[in-house]
């Protein structure tokens, strides 16, 4: 197994566990949030899916985008399943892009996000994308605890 295969395995494992959490949220709690300034559960799920699409485009661009016309922007929030279904095409495109890179690309391609405070190698950036999703999945687990909702076991 090479580095690209391991990165894809990590993306798939992170998403598998995220989906376990996301689909465990009762429909009546999808609009719950811990305070007025926080995202709702469903908004956070969309944020993760939309951010992955943004990161995909930024990686292809080798840096941040000057404009981002999000295909998610005007969609109504309905369900976790609808969010996942809509994002599926973008997820497949992202994974195909990752598969197109070589081992050497992981070190030699630089992603310039200077406005966010960093320039990183492609390999580092790909790990950051997965980490972003992982952090928000943990955040949703905390939401569930705060809301008194049983938490699904993700450590299988």
N, CA, C and O atoms as a GROMACS GRO file, in nm:
protein
  624
    1UNK      N    1   0.085  -0.118   0.000
    1UNK     CA    2   0.000   0.000   0.000
    1UNK      C    3   0.090   0.124   0.000
    1UNK      O    4   0.180   0.136   0.082
    2UNK      N    5   0.064   0.214  -0.092
    2UNK     CA    6   0.146   0.336  -0.099
    2UNK      C    7   0.078   0.450  -0.022
    2UNK      O    8  -0.030   0.432   0.034
    3UNK      N    9   0.142   0.566  -0.022
    3UNK     CA   10   0.091   0.680   0.055
    3UNK      C   11  -0.044   0.729   0.005
    3UNK      O   12  -0.130   0.766   0.085
    4UNK      N   13  -0.064   0.728  -0.126
    4UNK     CA   14  -0.192   0.772  -0.182
    4UNK      C   15  -0.303   0.678  -0.133
    4UNK      O   16  -0.410   0.724  -0.092
    5UNK      N   17  -0.276   0.548  -0.138
    5UNK     CA   18  -0.375   0.451  -0.090
    5UNK      C   19  -0.408   0.473   0.057
    5UNK      O   20  -0.524   0.463   0.098
    6UNK      N   21  -0.307   0.503   0.137
    6UNK     CA   22  -0.329   0.528   0.280
    6UNK      C   23  -0.410   0.655   0.304
    6UNK      O   24  -0.495   0.659   0.392
    7UNK      N   25  -0.382   0.758   0.226
    7UNK     CA   26  -0.458   0.883   0.239
    7UNK      C   27  -0.604   0.859   0.204
    7UNK      O   28  -0.694   0.909   0.273
    8UNK      N   29  -0.630   0.784   0.098
    8UNK     CA   30  -0.768   0.752   0.059
    8UNK      C   31  -0.835   0.665   0.165
    8UNK      O   32  -0.952   0.686   0.198
    9UNK      N   33  -0.762   0.568   0.218
    9UNK     CA   34  -0.816   0.487   0.327
    9UNK      C   35  -0.855   0.575   0.446
    9UNK      O   36  -0.961   0.556   0.506
   10UNK      N   37  -0.770   0.672   0.479
   10UNK     CA   38  -0.801   0.764   0.588
   10UNK      C   39  -0.926   0.846   0.558
   10UNK      O   40  -1.012   0.862   0.644
   11UNK      N   41  -0.936   0.900   0.435
   11UNK     CA   42  -1.056   0.975   0.398
   11UNK      C   43  -1.181   0.888   0.413
   11UNK      O   44  -1.283   0.934   0.466
   12UNK      N   45  -1.174   0.765   0.367
   12UNK     CA   46  -1.290   0.676   0.374
   12UNK      C   47  -1.326   0.640   0.518
   12UNK      O   48  -1.444   0.632   0.552
   13UNK      N   49  -1.226   0.618   0.601
   13UNK     CA   50  -1.252   0.586   0.742
   13UNK      C   51  -1.311   0.705   0.816
   13UNK      O   52  -1.405   0.690   0.894
   14UNK      N   53  -1.257   0.823   0.792
   14UNK     CA   54  -1.310   0.943   0.856
   14UNK      C   55  -1.455   0.962   0.814
   14UNK      O   56  -1.540   0.988   0.898
   15UNK      N   57  -1.484   0.949   0.685
   15UNK     CA   58  -1.621   0.970   0.637
   15UNK      C   59  -1.714   0.861   0.690
   15UNK      O   60  -1.828   0.891   0.726
   16UNK      N   61  -1.669   0.738   0.696
   16UNK     CA   62  -1.752   0.629   0.748
   16UNK      C   63  -1.796   0.659   0.892
   16UNK      O   64  -1.912   0.641   0.928
   17UNK      N   65  -1.701   0.706   0.971
   17UNK     CA   66  -1.732   0.736   1.111
   17UNK      C   67  -1.819   0.862   1.123
   17UNK      O   68  -1.908   0.869   1.207
   18UNK      N   69  -1.792   0.960   1.037
   18UNK     CA   70  -1.876   1.080   1.036
   18UNK      C   71  -2.021   1.043   1.005
   18UNK      O   72  -2.113   1.088   1.072
   19UNK      N   73  -2.039   0.960   0.905
   19UNK     CA   74  -2.174   0.920   0.865
   19UNK      C   75  -2.244   0.846   0.980
   19UNK      O   76  -2.364   0.862   0.999
   20UNK      N   77  -2.170   0.765   1.054
   20UNK     CA   78  -2.230   0.698   1.170
   20UNK      C   79  -2.286   0.801   1.268
   20UNK      O   80  -2.396   0.784   1.321
   21UNK      N   81  -2.209   0.906   1.293
   21UNK     CA   82  -2.254   1.011   1.385
   21UNK      C   83  -2.370   1.088   1.322
   21UNK      O   84  -2.474   1.107   1.385
   22UNK      N   85  -2.351   1.133   1.199
   22UNK     CA   86  -2.452   1.216   1.134
   22UNK      C   87  -2.588   1.148   1.128
   22UNK      O   88  -2.691   1.209   1.157
   23UNK      N   89  -2.588   1.019   1.089
   23UNK     CA   90  -2.715   0.949   1.073
   23UNK      C   91  -2.775   0.906   1.206
   23UNK      O   92  -2.889   0.860   1.211
   24UNK      N   93  -2.700   0.920   1.313
   24UNK     CA   94  -2.755   0.886   1.445
   24UNK      C   95  -2.830   1.004   1.508
   24UNK      O   96  -2.896   0.987   1.611
   25UNK      N   97  -2.820   1.120   1.448
   25UNK     CA   98  -2.887   1.238   1.504
   25UNK      C   99  -3.036   1.230   1.471
   25UNK      O  100  -3.073   1.223   1.354
   26UNK      N  101  -3.120   1.230   1.573
   26UNK     CA  102  -3.264   1.226   1.544
   26UNK      C  103  -3.307   1.347   1.460
   26UNK      O  104  -3.257   1.458   1.480
   27UNK      N  105  -3.398   1.323   1.367
   27UNK     CA  106  -3.443   1.430   1.275
   27UNK      C  107  -3.487   1.554   1.350
   27UNK      O  108  -3.462   1.666   1.305
   28UNK      N  109  -3.552   1.536   1.464
   28UNK     CA  110  -3.601   1.651   1.539
   28UNK      C  111  -3.489   1.729   1.609
   28UNK      O  112  -3.513   1.836   1.664
   29UNK      N  113  -3.366   1.675   1.606
   29UNK     CA  114  -3.253   1.743   1.668
   29UNK      C  115  -3.153   1.800   1.567
   29UNK      O  116  -3.051   1.856   1.606
   30UNK      N  117  -3.182   1.785   1.438
   30UNK     CA  118  -3.088   1.834   1.337
   30UNK      C  119  -3.070   1.985   1.340
   30UNK      O  120  -2.966   2.035   1.296
   31UNK      N  121  -3.167   2.057   1.391
   31UNK     CA  122  -3.156   2.203   1.400
   31UNK      C  123  -3.113   2.250   1.538
   31UNK      O  124  -3.118   2.369   1.567
   32UNK      N  125  -3.072   2.157   1.623
   32UNK     CA  126  -3.026   2.192   1.757
   32UNK      C  127  -2.886   2.251   1.748
   32UNK      O  128  -2.804   2.209   1.666
   33UNK      N  129  -2.859   2.349   1.834
   33UNK     CA  130  -2.725   2.405   1.847
   33UNK      C  131  -2.707   2.448   1.992
   33UNK      O  132  -2.804   2.483   2.059
   34UNK      N  133  -2.583   2.446   2.040
   34UNK     CA  134  -2.559   2.473   2.182
   34UNK      C  135  -2.578   2.619   2.222
   34UNK      O  136  -2.604   2.648   2.339
   35UNK      N  137  -2.568   2.711   2.127
   35UNK     CA  138  -2.589   2.853   2.157
   35UNK      C  139  -2.621   2.926   2.027
   35UNK      O  140  -2.612   2.869   1.919
   36UNK      N  141  -2.659   3.051   2.041
   36UNK     CA  142  -2.705   3.128   1.924
   36UNK      C  143  -2.598   3.151   1.818
   36UNK      O  144  -2.631   3.173   1.702
   37UNK      N  145  -2.472   3.146   1.855
   37UNK     CA  146  -2.364   3.173   1.759
   37UNK      C  147  -2.310   3.046   1.692
   37UNK      O  148  -2.229   3.055   1.600
   38UNK      N  149  -2.355   2.931   1.737
   38UNK     CA  150  -2.306   2.803   1.685
   38UNK      C  151  -2.384   2.762   1.560
   38UNK      O  152  -2.493   2.812   1.533
   39UNK      N  153  -2.325   2.670   1.484
   39UNK     CA  154  -2.396   2.607   1.374
   39UNK      C  155  -2.491   2.503   1.432
   39UNK      O  156  -2.465   2.446   1.538
   40UNK      N  157  -2.600   2.477   1.361
   40UNK     CA  158  -2.686   2.364   1.397
   40UNK      C  159  -2.615   2.236   1.355
   40UNK      O  160  -2.514   2.241   1.284
   41UNK      N  161  -2.667   2.123   1.398
   41UNK     CA  162  -2.609   1.995   1.357
   41UNK      C  163  -2.605   1.983   1.205
   41UNK      O  164  -2.502   1.947   1.147
   42UNK      N  165  -2.716   2.014   1.142
   42UNK     CA  166  -2.724   2.001   0.996
   42UNK      C  167  -2.635   2.103   0.925
   42UNK      O  168  -2.575   2.072   0.822
   43UNK      N  169  -2.626   2.223   0.979
   43UNK     CA  170  -2.535   2.323   0.921
   43UNK      C  171  -2.390   2.276   0.930
   43UNK      O  172  -2.311   2.298   0.838
   44UNK      N  173  -2.355   2.211   1.039
   44UNK     CA  174  -2.218   2.163   1.052
   44UNK      C  175  -2.188   2.050   0.953
   44UNK      O  176  -2.079   2.043   0.897
   45UNK      N  177  -2.284   1.964   0.933
   45UNK     CA  178  -2.267   1.856   0.834
   45UNK      C  179  -2.246   1.917   0.696
   45UNK      O  180  -2.155   1.877   0.623
   46UNK      N  181  -2.330   2.014   0.661
   46UNK     CA  182  -2.312   2.080   0.531
   46UNK      C  183  -2.177   2.150   0.524
   46UNK      O  184  -2.111   2.145   0.420
   47UNK      N  185  -2.137   2.215   0.631
   47UNK     CA  186  -2.007   2.283   0.634
   47UNK      C  187  -1.894   2.186   0.600
   47UNK      O  188  -1.805   2.219   0.523
   48UNK      N  189  -1.898   2.066   0.657
   48UNK     CA  190  -1.795   1.966   0.629
   48UNK      C  191  -1.798   1.927   0.481
   48UNK      O  192  -1.693   1.924   0.417
   49UNK      N  193  -1.915   1.899   0.428
   49UNK     CA  194  -1.926   1.856   0.289
   49UNK      C  195  -1.888   1.967   0.192
   49UNK      O  196  -1.819   1.944   0.093
   50UNK      N  197  -1.932   2.087   0.222
   50UNK     CA  198  -1.901   2.202   0.137
   50UNK      C  199  -1.752   2.236   0.144
   50UNK      O  200  -1.690   2.270   0.043
   51UNK      N  201  -1.695   2.227   0.262
   51UNK     CA  202  -1.552   2.256   0.279
   51UNK      C  203  -1.466   2.158   0.202
   51UNK      O  204  -1.364   2.196   0.144
   52UNK      N  205  -1.507   2.032   0.200
   52UNK     CA  206  -1.430   1.933   0.123
   52UNK      C  207  -1.430   1.973  -0.024
   52UNK      O  208  -1.327   1.961  -0.091
   53UNK      N  209  -1.541   2.020  -0.075
   53UNK     CA  210  -1.547   2.065  -0.214
   53UNK      C  211  -1.456   2.186  -0.235
   53UNK      O  212  -1.383   2.194  -0.334
   54UNK      N  213  -1.461   2.281  -0.141
   54UNK     CA  214  -1.372   2.397  -0.150
   54UNK      C  215  -1.224   2.352  -0.150
   54UNK      O  216  -1.146   2.396  -0.235
   55UNK      N  217  -1.189   2.267  -0.057
   55UNK     CA  218  -1.050   2.220  -0.049
   55UNK      C  219  -1.009   2.148  -0.177
   55UNK      O  220  -0.896   2.163  -0.223
   56UNK      N  221  -1.101   2.071  -0.236
   56UNK     CA  222  -1.071   2.004  -0.361
   56UNK      C  223  -1.034   2.106  -0.469
   56UNK      O  224  -0.934   2.091  -0.539
   57UNK      N  225  -1.116   2.209  -0.481
   57UNK     CA  226  -1.088   2.312  -0.582
   57UNK      C  227  -0.959   2.388  -0.550
   57UNK      O  228  -0.883   2.422  -0.641
   58UNK      N  229  -0.934   2.415  -0.423
   58UNK     CA  230  -0.810   2.484  -0.383
   58UNK      C  231  -0.688   2.398  -0.414
   58UNK      O  232  -0.584   2.450  -0.455
   59UNK      N  233  -0.700   2.269  -0.395
   59UNK     CA  234  -0.588   2.179  -0.426
   59UNK      C  235  -0.563   2.180  -0.577
   59UNK      O  236  -0.448   2.188  -0.621
   60UNK      N  237  -0.669   2.170  -0.655
   60UNK     CA  238  -0.652   2.176  -0.801
   60UNK      C  239  -0.593   2.309  -0.845
   60UNK      O  240  -0.518   2.316  -0.942
   61UNK      N  241  -0.628   2.416  -0.773
   61UNK     CA  242  -0.581   2.551  -0.802
   61UNK      C  243  -0.440   2.577  -0.747
   61UNK      O  244  -0.376   2.677  -0.781
   62UNK      N  245  -0.393   2.486  -0.663
   62UNK     CA  246  -0.263   2.498  -0.593
   62UNK      C  247  -0.263   2.614  -0.495
   62UNK      O  248  -0.158   2.666  -0.457
   63UNK      N  249  -0.383   2.653  -0.453
   63UNK     CA  250  -0.394   2.760  -0.355
   63UNK      C  251  -0.538   2.804  -0.338
   63UNK      O  252  -0.628   2.754  -0.406
   64UNK      N  253  -0.560   2.895  -0.248
   64UNK     CA  254  -0.694   2.945  -0.219
   64UNK      C  255  -0.760   3.001  -0.344
   64UNK      O  256  -0.693   3.046  -0.437
   65UNK      N  257  -0.891   2.998  -0.344
   65UNK     CA  258  -0.968   3.050  -0.456
   65UNK      C  259  -1.000   3.197  -0.433
   65UNK      O  260  -1.033   3.237  -0.321
   66UNK      N  261  -0.991   3.278  -0.537
   66UNK     CA  262  -1.028   3.419  -0.521
   66UNK      C  263  -1.179   3.434  -0.506
   66UNK      O  264  -1.226   3.524  -0.438
   67UNK      N  265  -1.254   3.345  -0.571
   67UNK     CA  266  -1.400   3.340  -0.552
   67UNK      C  267  -1.441   3.194  -0.544
   67UNK      O  268  -1.378   3.106  -0.603
   68UNK      N  269  -1.545   3.169  -0.470
   68UNK     CA  270  -1.597   3.033  -0.454
   68UNK      C  271  -1.747   3.038  -0.467
   68UNK      O  272  -1.818   3.086  -0.379
   69UNK      N  273  -1.796   2.988  -0.580
   69UNK     CA  274  -1.940   2.977  -0.601
   69UNK      C  275  -1.980   2.837  -0.558
   69UNK      O  276  -1.966   2.740  -0.633
   70UNK      N  277  -2.030   2.829  -0.437
   70UNK     CA  278  -2.063   2.699  -0.380
   70UNK      C  279  -2.192   2.642  -0.436
   70UNK      O  280  -2.294   2.710  -0.437
   71UNK      N  281  -2.188   2.517  -0.483
   71UNK     CA  282  -2.311   2.454  -0.529
   71UNK      C  283  -2.406   2.423  -0.413
   71UNK      O  284  -2.523   2.393  -0.435
   72UNK      N  285  -2.355   2.430  -0.290
   72UNK     CA  286  -2.436   2.401  -0.171
   72UNK      C  287  -2.515   2.524  -0.123
   72UNK      O  288  -2.609   2.511  -0.045
   73UNK      N  289  -2.474   2.640  -0.169
   73UNK     CA  290  -2.519   2.766  -0.108
   73UNK      C  291  -2.670   2.785  -0.101
   73UNK      O  292  -2.720   2.825   0.004
   74UNK      N  293  -2.742   2.758  -0.205
   74UNK     CA  294  -2.886   2.787  -0.205
   74UNK      C  295  -2.974   2.664  -0.183
   74UNK      O  296  -3.095   2.669  -0.205
   75UNK      N  297  -2.913   2.555  -0.141
   75UNK     CA  298  -2.991   2.434  -0.114
   75UNK      C  299  -3.063   2.447   0.019
   75UNK      O  300  -3.006   2.494   0.117
   76UNK      N  301  -3.188   2.406   0.023
   76UNK     CA  302  -3.256   2.405   0.154
   76UNK      C  303  -3.199   2.292   0.240
   76UNK      O  304  -3.156   2.188   0.188
   77UNK      N  305  -3.198   2.313   0.369
   77UNK     CA  306  -3.157   2.207   0.461
   77UNK      C  307  -3.276   2.115   0.482
   77UNK      O  308  -3.384   2.160   0.522
   78UNK      N  309  -3.257   1.986   0.455
   78UNK     CA  310  -3.369   1.893   0.474
   78UNK      C  311  -3.331   1.774   0.561
   78UNK      O  312  -3.392   1.752   0.665
   79UNK      N  313  -3.230   1.698   0.518
   79UNK     CA  314  -3.194   1.577   0.592
   79UNK      C  315  -3.046   1.544   0.570
   79UNK      O  316  -2.983   1.594   0.477
   80UNK      N  317  -2.994   1.459   0.654
   80UNK     CA  318  -2.856   1.412   0.639
   80UNK      C  319  -2.844   1.336   0.507
   80UNK      O  320  -2.747   1.354   0.433
   81UNK      N  321  -2.941   1.253   0.478
   81UNK     CA  322  -2.938   1.173   0.356
   81UNK      C  323  -2.935   1.261   0.231
   81UNK      O  324  -2.863   1.232   0.135
   82UNK      N  325  -3.013   1.369   0.233
   82UNK     CA  326  -3.015   1.461   0.118
   82UNK      C  327  -2.880   1.531   0.104
   82UNK      O  328  -2.832   1.551  -0.008
   83UNK      N  329  -2.820   1.569   0.215
   83UNK     CA  330  -2.688   1.633   0.211
   83UNK      C  331  -2.585   1.537   0.151
   83UNK      O  332  -2.507   1.575   0.064
   84UNK      N  333  -2.586   1.413   0.198
   84UNK     CA  334  -2.490   1.314   0.148
   84UNK      C  335  -2.512   1.283   0.000
   84UNK      O  336  -2.417   1.269  -0.076
   85UNK      N  337  -2.637   1.272  -0.038
   85UNK     CA  338  -2.668   1.243  -0.178
   85UNK      C  339  -2.620   1.356  -0.268
   85UNK      O  340  -2.560   1.332  -0.373
   86UNK      N  341  -2.645   1.480  -0.228
   86UNK     CA  342  -2.602   1.594  -0.309
   86UNK      C  343  -2.449   1.599  -0.318
   86UNK      O  344  -2.394   1.629  -0.425
   87UNK      N  345  -2.381   1.571  -0.209
   87UNK     CA  346  -2.235   1.582  -0.203
   87UNK      C  347  -2.164   1.465  -0.269
   87UNK      O  348  -2.043   1.472  -0.293
   88UNK      N  349  -2.235   1.358  -0.299
   88UNK     CA  350  -2.172   1.235  -0.348
   88UNK      C  351  -2.087   1.258  -0.474
   88UNK      O  352  -1.975   1.208  -0.482
   89UNK      N  353  -2.139   1.330  -0.571
   89UNK     CA  354  -2.065   1.357  -0.694
   89UNK      C  355  -1.935   1.432  -0.664
   89UNK      O  356  -1.830   1.400  -0.719
   90UNK      N  357  -1.944   1.532  -0.578
   90UNK     CA  358  -1.827   1.611  -0.543
   90UNK      C  359  -1.724   1.527  -0.467
   90UNK      O  360  -1.604   1.544  -0.486
   91UNK      N  361  -1.772   1.438  -0.383
   91UNK     CA  362  -1.682   1.346  -0.310
   91UNK      C  363  -1.608   1.255  -0.408
   91UNK      O  364  -1.487   1.237  -0.397
   92UNK      N  365  -1.681   1.199  -0.503
   92UNK     CA  366  -1.619   1.110  -0.602
   92UNK      C  367  -1.513   1.186  -0.684
   92UNK      O  368  -1.405   1.133  -0.710
   93UNK      N  369  -1.544   1.307  -0.724
   93UNK     CA  370  -1.448   1.388  -0.800
   93UNK      C  371  -1.323   1.415  -0.717
   93UNK      O  372  -1.211   1.409  -0.768
   94UNK      N  373  -1.343   1.446  -0.589
   94UNK     CA  374  -1.230   1.472  -0.500
   94UNK      C  375  -1.142   1.348  -0.486
   94UNK      O  376  -1.020   1.356  -0.500
   95UNK      N  377  -1.202   1.234  -0.460
   95UNK     CA  378  -1.125   1.110  -0.444
   95UNK      C  379  -1.053   1.076  -0.576
   95UNK      O  380  -0.939   1.032  -0.572
   96UNK      N  381  -1.117   1.096  -0.689
   96UNK     CA  382  -1.051   1.073  -0.819
   96UNK      C  383  -0.930   1.164  -0.836
   96UNK      O  384  -0.827   1.122  -0.889
   97UNK      N  385  -0.942   1.288  -0.793
   97UNK     CA  386  -0.828   1.380  -0.800
   97UNK      C  387  -0.715   1.331  -0.713
   97UNK      O  388  -0.599   1.331  -0.755
   98UNK      N  389  -0.746   1.288  -0.592
   98UNK     CA  390  -0.642   1.236  -0.502
   98UNK      C  391  -0.574   1.116  -0.566
   98UNK      O  392  -0.452   1.104  -0.560
   99UNK      N  393  -0.652   1.027  -0.626
   99UNK     CA  394  -0.595   0.908  -0.691
   99UNK      C  395  -0.504   0.944  -0.808
   99UNK      O  396  -0.416   0.866  -0.844
  100UNK      N  397  -0.523   1.062  -0.867
  100UNK     CA  398  -0.444   1.102  -0.983
  100UNK      C  399  -0.303   1.148  -0.947
  100UNK      O  400  -0.217   1.159  -1.034
  101UNK      N  401  -0.279   1.175  -0.819
  101UNK     CA  402  -0.148   1.223  -0.776
  101UNK      C  403  -0.049   1.108  -0.761
  101UNK      O  404  -0.087   0.994  -0.736
  102UNK      N  405   0.078   1.142  -0.775
  102UNK     CA  406   0.185   1.044  -0.754
  102UNK      C  407   0.241   1.062  -0.613
  102UNK      O  408   0.214   1.161  -0.545
  103UNK      N  409   0.319   0.965  -0.572
  103UNK     CA  410   0.388   0.974  -0.442
  103UNK      C  411   0.473   1.101  -0.437
  103UNK      O  412   0.475   1.172  -0.336
  104UNK      N  413   0.541   1.128  -0.546
  104UNK     CA  414   0.628   1.247  -0.552
  104UNK      C  415   0.548   1.376  -0.537
  104UNK      O  416   0.594   1.472  -0.475
  105UNK      N  417   0.427   1.378  -0.595
  105UNK     CA  418   0.342   1.498  -0.587
  105UNK      C  419   0.313   1.537  -0.443
  105UNK      O  420   0.300   1.656  -0.412
  106UNK      N  421   0.303   1.440  -0.354
  106UNK     CA  422   0.269   1.468  -0.215
  106UNK      C  423   0.368   1.564  -0.151
  106UNK      O  424   0.332   1.642  -0.063
  107UNK      N  425   0.494   1.557  -0.194
  107UNK     CA  426   0.598   1.646  -0.141
  107UNK      C  427   0.623   1.768  -0.228
  107UNK      O  428   0.650   1.876  -0.176
  108UNK      N  429   0.613   1.752  -0.359
  108UNK     CA  430   0.657   1.860  -0.448
  108UNK      C  431   0.550   1.964  -0.477
  108UNK      O  432   0.582   2.082  -0.497
  109UNK      N  433   0.423   1.924  -0.479
  109UNK     CA  434   0.316   2.020  -0.503
  109UNK      C  435   0.292   2.100  -0.376
  109UNK      O  436   0.276   2.043  -0.268
  110UNK      N  437   0.290   2.231  -0.390
  110UNK     CA  438   0.264   2.320  -0.276
  110UNK      C  439   0.127   2.385  -0.292
  110UNK      O  440   0.088   2.425  -0.402
  111UNK      N  441   0.056   2.394  -0.182
  111UNK     CA  442  -0.075   2.457  -0.179
  111UNK      C  443  -0.060   2.587  -0.100
  111UNK      O  444  -0.031   2.586   0.019
  112UNK      N  445  -0.079   2.698  -0.170
  112UNK     CA  446  -0.056   2.830  -0.111
  112UNK      C  447  -0.185   2.887  -0.053
  112UNK      O  448  -0.274   2.931  -0.126
  113UNK      N  449  -0.193   2.884   0.078
  113UNK     CA  450  -0.306   2.944   0.149
  113UNK      C  451  -0.252   3.052   0.242
  113UNK      O  452  -0.286   3.059   0.360
  114UNK      N  453  -0.165   3.136   0.184
  114UNK     CA  454  -0.098   3.242   0.260
  114UNK      C  455  -0.196   3.329   0.337
  114UNK      O  456  -0.168   3.369   0.450
  115UNK      N  457  -0.311   3.358   0.277
  115UNK     CA  458  -0.410   3.443   0.345
  115UNK      C  459  -0.463   3.375   0.471
  115UNK      O  460  -0.514   3.442   0.561
  116UNK      N  461  -0.453   3.242   0.479
  116UNK     CA  462  -0.492   3.168   0.599
  116UNK      C  463  -0.371   3.137   0.687
  116UNK      O  464  -0.384   3.076   0.793
  117UNK      N  465  -0.254   3.179   0.642
  117UNK     CA  466  -0.135   3.166   0.724
  117UNK      C  467  -0.045   3.048   0.694
  117UNK      O  468   0.042   3.015   0.775
  118UNK      N  469  -0.063   2.983   0.580
  118UNK     CA  470   0.025   2.870   0.552
  118UNK      C  471   0.039   2.839   0.404
  118UNK      O  472  -0.049   2.867   0.322
  119UNK      N  473   0.152   2.780   0.373
  119UNK     CA  474   0.179   2.715   0.245
  119UNK      C  475   0.224   2.575   0.284
  119UNK      O  476   0.320   2.560   0.359
  120UNK      N  477   0.157   2.473   0.233
  120UNK     CA  478   0.187   2.337   0.273
  120UNK      C  479   0.201   2.247   0.151
  120UNK      O  480   0.154   2.278   0.042
  121UNK      N  481   0.266   2.136   0.173
  121UNK     CA  482   0.275   2.036   0.067
  121UNK      C  483   0.138   1.973   0.046
  121UNK      O  484   0.052   1.979   0.134
  122UNK      N  485   0.118   1.914  -0.070
  122UNK     CA  486  -0.007   1.847  -0.102
  122UNK      C  487  -0.039   1.741   0.003
  122UNK      O  488  -0.153   1.732   0.049
  123UNK      N  489   0.060   1.661   0.041
  123UNK     CA  490   0.036   1.556   0.140
  123UNK      C  491  -0.015   1.614   0.271
  123UNK      O  492  -0.109   1.560   0.329
  124UNK      N  493   0.047   1.722   0.316
  124UNK     CA  494   0.003   1.787   0.439
  124UNK      C  495  -0.139   1.840   0.422
  124UNK      O  496  -0.222   1.824   0.512
  125UNK      N  497  -0.168   1.901   0.310
  125UNK     CA  498  -0.301   1.959   0.286
  125UNK      C  499  -0.408   1.851   0.286
  125UNK      O  500  -0.516   1.871   0.342
  126UNK      N  501  -0.380   1.738   0.224
  126UNK     CA  502  -0.479   1.630   0.221
  126UNK      C  503  -0.509   1.579   0.362
  126UNK      O  504  -0.624   1.550   0.396
  127UNK      N  505  -0.406   1.570   0.444
  127UNK     CA  506  -0.429   1.528   0.583
  127UNK      C  507  -0.509   1.632   0.660
  127UNK      O  508  -0.589   1.598   0.747
  128UNK      N  509  -0.488   1.760   0.629
  128UNK     CA  510  -0.566   1.868   0.692
  128UNK      C  511  -0.714   1.859   0.656
  128UNK      O  512  -0.800   1.888   0.739
  129UNK      N  513  -0.743   1.819   0.534
  129UNK     CA  514  -0.883   1.806   0.491
  129UNK      C  515  -0.953   1.700   0.576
  129UNK      O  516  -1.063   1.722   0.625
  130UNK      N  517  -0.888   1.586   0.593
  130UNK     CA  518  -0.946   1.480   0.675
  130UNK      C  519  -0.956   1.523   0.821
  130UNK      O  520  -1.054   1.492   0.889
  131UNK      N  521  -0.856   1.594   0.869
  131UNK     CA  522  -0.856   1.641   1.007
  131UNK      C  523  -0.973   1.738   1.032
  131UNK      O  524  -1.037   1.733   1.136
  132UNK      N  525  -0.999   1.825   0.936
  132UNK     CA  526  -1.109   1.920   0.947
  132UNK      C  527  -1.240   1.845   0.973
  132UNK      O  528  -1.317   1.881   1.062
  133UNK      N  529  -1.265   1.741   0.893
  133UNK     CA  530  -1.387   1.663   0.911
  133UNK      C  531  -1.387   1.593   1.047
  133UNK      O  532  -1.490   1.589   1.115
  134UNK      N  533  -1.274   1.539   1.087
  134UNK     CA  534  -1.264   1.469   1.216
  134UNK      C  535  -1.297   1.562   1.332
  134UNK      O  536  -1.369   1.524   1.424
  135UNK      N  537  -1.244   1.683   1.327
  135UNK     CA  538  -1.270   1.780   1.434
  135UNK      C  539  -1.420   1.807   1.444
  135UNK      O  540  -1.476   1.808   1.554
  136UNK      N  541  -1.486   1.829   1.330
  136UNK     CA  542  -1.629   1.858   1.334
  136UNK      C  543  -1.711   1.738   1.377
  136UNK      O  544  -1.818   1.754   1.437
  137UNK      N  545  -1.665   1.619   1.346
  137UNK     CA  546  -1.735   1.499   1.394
  137UNK      C  547  -1.727   1.492   1.546
  137UNK      O  548  -1.825   1.459   1.613
  138UNK      N  549  -1.610   1.522   1.600
  138UNK     CA  550  -1.596   1.528   1.745
  138UNK      C  551  -1.683   1.636   1.806
  138UNK      O  552  -1.741   1.618   1.913
  139UNK      N  553  -1.692   1.747   1.737
  139UNK     CA  554  -1.776   1.858   1.784
  139UNK      C  555  -1.923   1.814   1.789
  139UNK      O  556  -1.995   1.846   1.883
  140UNK      N  557  -1.966   1.741   1.686
  140UNK     CA  558  -2.105   1.693   1.686
  140UNK      C  559  -2.129   1.592   1.798
  140UNK      O  560  -2.238   1.588   1.855
  141UNK      N  561  -2.029   1.510   1.829
  141UNK     CA  562  -2.044   1.419   1.943
  141UNK      C  563  -2.064   1.498   2.072
  141UNK      O  564  -2.144   1.458   2.157
  142UNK      N  565  -1.995   1.609   2.085
  142UNK     CA  566  -2.014   1.695   2.202
  142UNK      C  567  -2.154   1.758   2.199
  142UNK      O  568  -2.218   1.769   2.304
  143UNK      N  569  -2.201   1.799   2.082
  143UNK     CA  570  -2.337   1.851   2.069
  143UNK      C  571  -2.437   1.748   2.123
  143UNK      O  572  -2.526   1.780   2.201
  144UNK      N  573  -2.418   1.623   2.079
  144UNK     CA  574  -2.511   1.518   2.120
  144UNK      C  575  -2.508   1.499   2.272
  144UNK      O  576  -2.613   1.484   2.334
  145UNK      N  577  -2.391   1.500   2.330
  145UNK     CA  578  -2.379   1.488   2.475
  145UNK      C  579  -2.451   1.605   2.543
  145UNK      O  580  -2.527   1.584   2.638
  146UNK      N  581  -2.427   1.726   2.494
  146UNK     CA  582  -2.489   1.845   2.553
  146UNK      C  583  -2.641   1.843   2.541
  146UNK      O  584  -2.712   1.892   2.629
  147UNK      N  585  -2.692   1.786   2.431
  147UNK     CA  586  -2.835   1.782   2.407
  147UNK      C  587  -2.900   1.661   2.474
  147UNK      O  588  -3.022   1.643   2.466
  148UNK      N  589  -2.820   1.577   2.539
  148UNK     CA  590  -2.874   1.459   2.606
  148UNK      C  591  -2.915   1.349   2.510
  148UNK      O  592  -3.004   1.269   2.541
  149UNK      N  593  -2.852   1.345   2.394
  149UNK     CA  594  -2.883   1.244   2.292
  149UNK      C  595  -2.777   1.134   2.301
  149UNK      O  596  -2.657   1.164   2.307
  150UNK      N  597  -2.820   1.008   2.302
  150UNK     CA  598  -2.720   0.898   2.306
  150UNK      C  599  -2.624   0.907   2.188
  150UNK      O  600  -2.664   0.940   2.076
  151UNK      N  601  -2.499   0.877   2.214
  151UNK     CA  602  -2.396   0.884   2.110
  151UNK      C  603  -2.364   0.746   2.056
  151UNK      O  604  -2.347   0.650   2.132
  152UNK      N  605  -2.358   0.737   1.926
  152UNK     CA  606  -2.325   0.613   1.858
  152UNK      C  607  -2.178   0.579   1.884
  152UNK      O  608  -2.095   0.668   1.903
  153UNK      N  609  -2.147   0.453   1.886
  153UNK     CA  610  -2.009   0.407   1.907
  153UNK      C  611  -1.935   0.413   1.774
  153UNK      O  612  -1.969   0.340   1.681
  154UNK      N  613  -1.835   0.500   1.764
  154UNK     CA  614  -1.759   0.512   1.638
  154UNK      C  615  -1.628   0.436   1.643
  154UNK      O  616  -1.562   0.421   1.540
  155UNK      N  617  -1.588   0.389   1.759
  155UNK     CA  618  -1.459   0.319   1.773
  155UNK      C  619  -1.479   0.171   1.759
  155UNK      O  620  -1.469   0.096   1.856
  156UNK      N  621  -1.507   0.128   1.637
  156UNK     CA  622  -1.530  -0.014   1.611
  156UNK      C  623  -1.406  -0.082   1.556
  156UNK      O  624  -1.408  -0.202   1.529
   0.00000   0.00000   0.00000
